[in-house]
Amino acid sequence: MWWDWLIDMTRPVLVPRRRRPLCALALLAVLAGCATTQQPGQVYDPIEPVNRAVFSFNMLLDRFILEPVAQAYRFVTPEAARRSVANFLANLRSPVILANDALQGERERAGTTLGRFMINTTLGVGGLFDAAAYFGHPRHEEDFGQTLGVWGVPAGPYLMLPLLGPSNGRDTTGRVGDYFMNPLNFCCIDQGERLGLFGATAVSEREANIELLDDLRANSIDLYATIRTIYSQKRAADIRNGAPPTNPENYDSIFKEDESEEPEPSVPAPAPAGPGG
């Protein structure tokens, strides 16, 4: 790619895969106490009663505040304008994505992120249009929680955060790291503007998922457990960048039906022919 020269300049800071576990030792010391063994396919949720209480609080706020605002936003804003808002907010995250691409040693993905930011900021009118996708450079997500997972940091306990939703010990630590990686938090916006961006992102993402959450509410026996499973499996897939799991026999996906097949009946071998056969 034409921007490879800049990635070559940053190659010394890219973390080789064989050294990633060493880079995570300090964070492992923090999170190791949160790790425990559990059965394959289960999510470690040691404070489930507290998490369920926070989940109920979040659902209450969603029902009476966030969902009505998202529906009103959809009603008064044309789809093209909503898409431009989502593109603009996504473009603002490019520095965080680029930093995590570099920390994971993903040279090609870092180049894609840098190129997307330059194209969308210029040809895309400040990020309102995803011009980079038109040129064959699709967007991907990275955050420091994923980076910690690539380095080998365990997920830790499942957490339901007030207002922020599902998380775990590793991803909660990752949120702090992403904050310090984002240059907007230090040079370009004040606290009020930061809260405004947080609110705009929440409304935009909630509007995009109105039907999904309605469907989950209507079809889930236990909405809390369903969201917990979806979140945990999605984050595991994010860390693998969409690659298949290395231990598929322990991957209990709620999106797959049982594909086990009955073993074919064994056919006895024919008896050997006699001398006259």
C-alpha positions as CSV (number, residue, x, y, z in Angstrom):
1,M,0.0,0.0,0.0
2,W,1.1,3.6,-0.6
3,W,1.2,4.4,3.1
4,D,3.5,1.4,4.0
5,W,6.5,3.7,4.3
6,L,4.9,5.3,7.4
7,I,4.2,1.9,8.9
8,D,7.8,0.9,8.3
9,M,8.9,3.9,10.4
10,T,6.8,2.7,13.3
11,R,7.9,-0.9,13.0
12,P,10.2,-0.7,16.0
13,V,7.2,-0.1,18.2
14,L,5.2,-2.9,16.8
15,V,5.1,-5.8,19.3
16,P,6.3,-9.2,17.9
17,R,3.8,-12.0,18.6
18,R,6.4,-14.0,20.6
19,R,6.9,-11.1,23.0
20,R,3.3,-10.2,23.6
21,P,2.9,-12.4,26.8
22,L,6.0,-10.6,28.3
23,C,4.4,-7.2,27.7
24,A,1.3,-8.3,29.6
25,L,3.0,-9.5,32.8
26,A,2.1,-6.4,34.8
27,L,-1.5,-6.6,33.7
28,L,-1.6,-10.3,34.3
29,A,-0.6,-9.6,37.9
30,V,-3.6,-7.3,38.2
31,L,-6.1,-9.7,36.6
32,A,-4.8,-13.1,37.5
33,G,-6.7,-13.0,40.8
34,C,-9.9,-12.6,38.8
35,A,-9.3,-15.7,36.7
36,T,-10.6,-19.1,37.6
37,T,-11.4,-22.4,36.0
38,Q,-14.8,-23.1,34.7
39,Q,-16.5,-25.6,32.4
40,P,-16.0,-25.0,28.6
41,G,-18.7,-22.7,27.2
42,Q,-19.5,-21.2,30.6
43,V,-18.9,-17.5,31.5
44,Y,-17.2,-16.7,34.8
45,D,-19.8,-14.6,36.6
46,P,-19.0,-14.7,40.4
47,I,-21.0,-11.6,41.2
48,E,-24.1,-12.5,39.2
49,P,-26.6,-11.1,41.7
50,V,-24.9,-7.7,41.6
51,N,-24.6,-7.8,37.8
52,R,-28.3,-8.7,37.4
53,A,-29.2,-5.7,39.6
54,V,-27.1,-3.4,37.4
55,F,-28.6,-5.0,34.3
56,S,-32.1,-4.3,35.5
57,F,-31.1,-0.7,36.2
58,N,-29.6,-0.4,32.7
59,M,-32.7,-1.9,31.1
60,L,-34.9,0.6,33.0
61,L,-32.9,3.5,31.7
62,D,-33.0,2.0,28.2
63,R,-36.8,1.5,28.3
64,F,-37.7,5.0,29.5
65,I,-34.9,7.2,28.2
66,L,-32.5,5.7,25.6
67,E,-34.9,3.7,23.5
68,P,-37.5,6.6,23.1
69,V,-34.6,9.0,22.2
70,A,-33.3,6.5,19.6
71,Q,-36.8,6.0,18.1
72,A,-37.3,9.8,17.9
73,Y,-33.9,10.2,16.3
74,R,-34.8,7.6,13.7
75,F,-38.2,9.3,13.1
76,V,-36.8,12.8,12.5
77,T,-33.5,12.0,10.9
78,P,-33.2,10.6,7.3
79,E,-31.3,7.3,7.0
80,A,-28.5,8.9,5.0
81,A,-27.9,11.5,7.7
82,R,-27.9,8.8,10.4
83,R,-25.3,6.9,8.4
84,S,-23.2,10.0,8.1
85,V,-23.3,10.6,11.8
86,A,-22.3,6.9,12.5
87,N,-19.4,7.3,9.9
88,F,-18.2,10.5,11.6
89,L,-18.2,9.0,15.1
90,A,-16.4,5.9,13.8
91,N,-13.8,8.0,12.1
92,L,-13.0,9.7,15.4
93,R,-12.0,6.3,16.8
94,S,-9.3,5.8,14.1
95,P,-6.4,6.9,16.3
96,V,-7.4,4.4,19.0
97,I,-7.8,1.6,16.4
98,L,-4.5,2.4,14.9
99,A,-2.7,2.4,18.2
100,N,-4.1,-1.1,19.1
101,D,-3.3,-2.4,15.6
102,A,0.3,-1.4,16.2
103,L,0.4,-2.8,19.7
104,Q,-0.9,-6.1,18.4
105,G,1.8,-6.2,15.7
106,E,-0.8,-6.1,12.9
107,R,1.2,-4.1,10.3
108,E,-1.2,-4.6,7.4
109,R,-4.3,-3.7,9.5
110,A,-2.5,-0.7,10.9
111,G,-1.8,0.5,7.4
112,T,-5.5,0.0,6.5
113,T,-6.6,2.0,9.5
114,L,-4.2,4.9,8.7
115,G,-5.2,4.9,5.1
116,R,-8.9,4.9,6.0
117,F,-8.5,7.8,8.3
118,M,-6.7,9.9,5.7
119,I,-9.1,9.1,2.9
120,N,-12.3,9.6,5.0
121,T,-11.0,12.8,6.6
122,T,-10.3,14.3,3.2
123,L,-12.5,12.7,0.5
124,G,-15.1,11.7,3.1
125,V,-15.6,15.3,4.2
126,G,-14.3,14.9,7.8
127,G,-15.5,11.3,8.0
128,L,-19.2,11.9,7.1
129,F,-18.8,9.5,4.2
130,D,-17.0,6.1,4.2
131,A,-15.0,6.8,1.0
132,A,-12.3,4.3,2.0
133,A,-14.8,1.4,1.9
134,Y,-15.6,2.4,-1.7
135,F,-11.9,2.1,-2.5
136,G,-11.8,-1.4,-1.0
137,H,-10.6,-0.7,2.5
138,P,-13.3,-1.9,4.9
139,R,-13.4,-0.8,8.5
140,H,-12.5,-3.0,11.4
141,E,-12.6,-2.5,15.2
142,E,-9.8,-2.8,17.7
143,D,-9.6,-1.7,21.3
144,F,-7.2,-2.2,24.2
145,G,-9.3,-5.0,25.6
146,Q,-8.7,-6.9,22.4
147,T,-5.0,-6.1,22.6
148,L,-4.8,-7.5,26.1
149,G,-6.5,-10.6,24.9
150,V,-4.0,-11.0,22.1
151,W,-1.2,-10.6,24.7
152,G,-2.7,-13.5,26.7
153,V,-4.4,-11.5,29.5
154,P,-7.3,-13.6,30.9
155,A,-10.8,-12.2,30.5
156,G,-11.5,-12.2,34.3
157,P,-15.0,-12.0,35.7
158,Y,-18.0,-10.9,33.7
159,L,-19.2,-7.4,34.7
160,M,-22.3,-5.5,34.0
161,L,-21.3,-1.8,34.1
162,P,-23.8,1.0,34.9
163,L,-24.7,2.8,31.6
164,L,-21.8,1.1,29.7
165,G,-23.3,-2.4,29.6
166,P,-21.6,-5.8,29.5
167,S,-17.9,-6.1,30.1
168,N,-15.3,-8.1,32.0
169,G,-12.2,-7.4,34.0
170,R,-9.9,-7.3,30.9
171,D,-12.3,-5.1,28.8
172,T,-12.9,-2.7,31.7
173,T,-9.1,-2.2,32.0
174,G,-9.1,-1.8,28.2
175,R,-11.5,1.1,28.4
176,V,-9.0,3.0,30.6
177,G,-6.2,2.3,28.1
178,D,-8.3,3.5,25.2
179,Y,-9.1,6.7,27.0
180,F,-5.4,7.5,27.2
181,M,-4.7,6.4,23.6
182,N,-7.3,8.9,22.2
183,P,-5.6,12.2,21.5
184,L,-9.0,14.0,21.4
185,N,-9.2,13.6,25.2
186,F,-6.1,15.8,25.6
187,C,-5.9,18.3,22.9
188,C,-9.2,18.9,21.1
189,I,-12.3,18.6,23.2
190,D,-13.3,19.6,26.7
191,Q,-15.4,17.6,29.3
192,G,-18.7,18.8,27.9
193,E,-17.9,17.9,24.4
194,R,-16.6,14.5,25.5
195,L,-20.0,13.8,27.2
196,G,-21.7,15.0,24.1
197,L,-19.8,12.5,21.9
198,F,-20.6,9.8,24.4
199,G,-24.3,10.6,24.2
200,A,-24.3,10.8,20.4
201,T,-22.5,7.5,20.1
202,A,-25.0,5.8,22.5
203,V,-28.0,7.1,20.6
204,S,-26.5,6.3,17.2
205,E,-25.7,2.7,18.3
206,R,-29.0,2.2,20.0
207,E,-30.9,3.3,16.9
208,A,-29.0,0.9,14.8
209,N,-29.9,-2.0,17.1
210,I,-33.6,-1.2,17.9
211,E,-34.9,-4.4,16.1
212,L,-32.1,-6.6,17.5
213,L,-32.8,-5.8,21.1
214,D,-36.6,-6.0,20.6
215,D,-36.1,-9.5,19.1
216,L,-33.9,-10.6,22.0
217,R,-36.4,-9.3,24.5
218,A,-39.2,-11.2,22.8
219,N,-37.4,-14.5,22.3
220,S,-35.1,-14.8,25.3
221,I,-36.1,-16.8,28.3
222,D,-33.4,-15.1,30.3
223,L,-32.3,-11.8,28.6
224,Y,-29.4,-11.3,31.0
225,A,-27.9,-14.7,30.3
226,T,-28.4,-14.3,26.6
227,I,-26.6,-11.0,26.5
228,R,-23.8,-12.4,28.7
229,T,-23.3,-15.3,26.3
230,I,-23.5,-13.1,23.1
231,Y,-21.0,-10.6,24.5
232,S,-18.5,-13.2,25.7
233,Q,-18.5,-15.1,22.4
234,K,-18.4,-11.9,20.4
235,R,-15.3,-10.6,22.3
236,A,-13.6,-14.0,21.9
237,A,-14.2,-13.7,18.1
238,D,-13.0,-10.1,18.1
239,I,-9.7,-11.1,19.7
240,R,-9.2,-13.8,17.0
241,N,-10.1,-11.1,14.3
242,G,-12.9,-13.4,13.1
243,A,-10.7,-16.5,12.7
244,P,-12.1,-19.9,13.8
245,P,-11.4,-20.9,17.4
246,T,-8.4,-23.1,18.0
247,N,-10.4,-25.5,20.1
248,P,-13.8,-25.8,18.3
249,E,-14.8,-28.8,20.4
250,N,-15.1,-26.4,23.3
251,Y,-16.8,-23.6,21.4
252,D,-20.4,-23.7,22.4
253,S,-22.0,-21.2,20.0
254,I,-25.6,-20.2,20.6
255,F,-25.8,-19.4,16.9
256,K,-25.1,-23.0,15.8
257,E,-27.4,-25.9,15.9
258,D,-26.2,-29.3,16.9
259,E,-24.5,-30.6,13.9
260,S,-23.6,-34.0,15.3
261,E,-24.5,-36.9,13.1
262,E,-25.4,-40.5,13.9
263,P,-22.5,-42.8,13.2
264,E,-22.9,-44.9,10.1
265,P,-23.7,-48.5,10.9
266,S,-20.7,-50.7,10.5
267,V,-20.9,-53.2,7.6
268,P,-19.3,-56.6,8.3
269,A,-16.5,-57.6,6.0
270,P,-17.3,-60.3,3.5
271,A,-16.2,-63.8,4.4
272,P,-13.1,-64.9,2.5
273,A,-13.8,-67.0,-0.6
274,G,-13.3,-70.8,-0.4
275,P,-10.9,-72.7,-2.6
276,G,-13.5,-73.1,-5.3
277,G,-14.6,-69.4,-5.2
